[in-house]
Amino acid sequence: MSSPHPDSSQPIQGYSRTLSGTTMNYPSPLPDTQSALLCRASDGNSAISWASAPVLVEPGQKEIALIWLAGLGCNLGEKRFTLSVNGRELLVFTTSSADEWTVAGKDNSRLV
């Protein structure tokens, strides 16, 4: 069986298309991308949803990596967001002014 990800150590495009949420025009370093999904830290009801490129897990494969562009505004202090995959809460992260951070989640997941 051929895989679109022959080297499982290579990241998979974590964003393929928008499923729901507010979008806005936003300059991007990626030439084919000039819009962004927008989720505000307001009343807790703002949400965005997107699909990744197809993820094929090979027998014996222990991990996958998805990669996408993201930005966090932290002018309101630390605000809580939840990242879910296929409707299942995976991890909770907050906005942060730190240059780098890692958040651990369920099933050995990490947001870096």
RODO-2510 file (C-alpha; in nm, 4 decimals, decimal comma):
residues 112
     n   res          X          Y          Z
     1     m     0,0000     0,0000     0,0000
     2     s     0,1432     0,3396    -0,0890
     3     s     0,1208     0,6234     0,1585
     4     p     0,1161     0,9987     0,0998
     5     h     0,3533     1,0067     0,3989
     6     p     0,6269     0,7564     0,3084
     7     d     0,8503     0,8856     0,5883
     8     s     0,6400     0,8831     0,9069
     9     s     0,8858     1,1248     1,0701
    10     q     0,7793     1,3974     0,8270
    11     p     0,5049     1,6337     0,9498
    12     i     0,1611     1,6181     0,7906
    13     q    -0,0130     1,9386     0,6879
    14     g    -0,2261     2,0114     0,9938
    15     y    -0,4488     2,2514     0,7999
    16     s    -0,6117     2,1501     0,4738
    17     r    -0,9443     2,3356     0,4768
    18     t    -1,1811     2,5306     0,6996
    19     l    -1,4847     2,3469     0,8345
    20     s    -1,6356     2,6293     1,0432
    21     g    -1,5510     2,9546     1,2137
    22     t    -1,4755     3,3150     1,1343
    23     t    -1,2128     3,3859     0,8712
    24     m    -1,0289     3,7061     0,7947
    25     n    -0,7818     3,8285     0,5343
    26     y    -0,4352     3,7958     0,6803
    27     p    -0,0920     3,8022     0,5172
    28     s     0,0904     3,4714     0,5304
    29     p     0,4420     3,3528     0,4482
    30     l     0,2739     3,0733     0,2494
    31     p     0,1997     3,2023    -0,1023
    32     d    -0,1329     3,0162    -0,1412
    33     t    -0,2674     3,1234     0,1975
    34     q    -0,3963     3,4741     0,2542
    35     s    -0,6665     3,4161     0,5152
    36     a    -0,6799     3,2976     0,8741
    37     l    -0,9304     3,1376     1,1088
    38     l    -1,0074     3,3609     1,4059
    39     c    -1,1022     3,2387     1,7529
    40     r    -1,1418     3,5099     2,0159
    41     a    -1,0791     3,4788     2,3894
    42     s    -1,4086     3,6409     2,4820
    43     d    -1,7133     3,4657     2,6262
    44     g    -1,5938     3,1082     2,5674
    45     n    -1,8278     3,0540     2,2718
    46     s    -1,5865     3,1373     1,9896
    47     a    -1,4727     2,8237     1,8061
    48     i    -1,2963     2,7256     1,4858
    49     s    -1,2814     2,3900     1,3128
    50     w    -1,0564     2,2692     1,0336
    51     a    -0,9505     1,9495     0,8594
    52     s    -0,5929     1,8310     0,8201
    53     a    -0,4465     1,6533     0,5226
    54     p    -0,5290     1,2801     0,5321
    55     v    -0,3527     1,0955     0,8134
    56     l    -0,2548     0,7373     0,7400
    57     v    -0,1032     0,5397     1,0246
    58     e     0,1242     0,2585     0,9163
    59     p     0,1405    -0,0674     1,1170
    60     g     0,3794    -0,0220     1,4070
    61     q     0,3854     0,3567     1,3729
    62     k     0,3908     0,5089     1,7210
    63     e     0,3455     0,8770     1,6456
    64     i     0,2453     1,1326     1,3856
    65     a     0,3210     1,5029     1,3654
    66     l     0,0873     1,7647     1,2247
    67     i     0,2146     2,1138     1,1505
    68     w     0,0318     2,4394     1,0811
    69     l     0,0799     2,8140     1,1132
    70     a    -0,0741     2,9719     1,4218
    71     g    -0,0562     3,2952     1,6120
    72     l    -0,1693     3,3892     1,9598
    73     g    -0,2563     3,7364     2,0802
    74     c    -0,1825     3,7802     2,4478
    75     n    -0,2772     4,1414     2,5113
    76     l    -0,5643     4,0208     2,7358
    77     g    -0,3399     3,8056     2,9543
    78     e    -0,3495     3,4274     2,9653
    79     k    -0,6739     3,2907     2,8199
    80     r    -0,7713     2,9226     2,7981
    81     f    -0,8307     2,7331     2,4719
    82     t    -0,9124     2,3666     2,4106
    83     l    -0,7755     2,1674     2,1169
    84     s    -0,9990     1,8745     2,0202
    85     v    -0,9401     1,6096     1,7551
    86     n    -1,2424     1,4450     1,5949
    87     g    -1,4622     1,5898     1,8705
    88     r    -1,2452     1,4548     2,1556
    89     e    -1,0662     1,6989     2,3859
    90     l    -0,6943     1,6429     2,3462
    91     l    -0,5335     1,9273     2,5392
    92     v    -0,5869     2,2683     2,6946
    93     f    -0,3468     2,5557     2,6349
    94     t    -0,3362     2,9217     2,7243
    95     t    -0,2170     3,2284     2,5416
    96     s     0,1306     3,3136     2,6537
    97     s     0,3899     3,5796     2,5815
    98     a     0,6699     3,3193     2,6077
    99     d     0,8840     3,2800     2,2956
   100     e     0,8552     2,8988     2,3168
   101     w     0,6351     2,6604     2,5115
   102     t     0,5114     2,3016     2,5090
   103     v     0,1767     2,1763     2,6379
   104     a     0,1268     1,8082     2,7201
   105     g    -0,2102     1,6481     2,6528
   106     k    -0,3892     1,3151     2,6510
   107     d    -0,2372     1,0054     2,4893
   108     n     0,1164     1,1529     2,4881
   109     s     0,0059     1,4408     2,2659
   110     r     0,2024     1,7660     2,2655
   111     l     0,1443     2,1141     2,1297
   112     v     0,4800     2,2805     2,0613
***
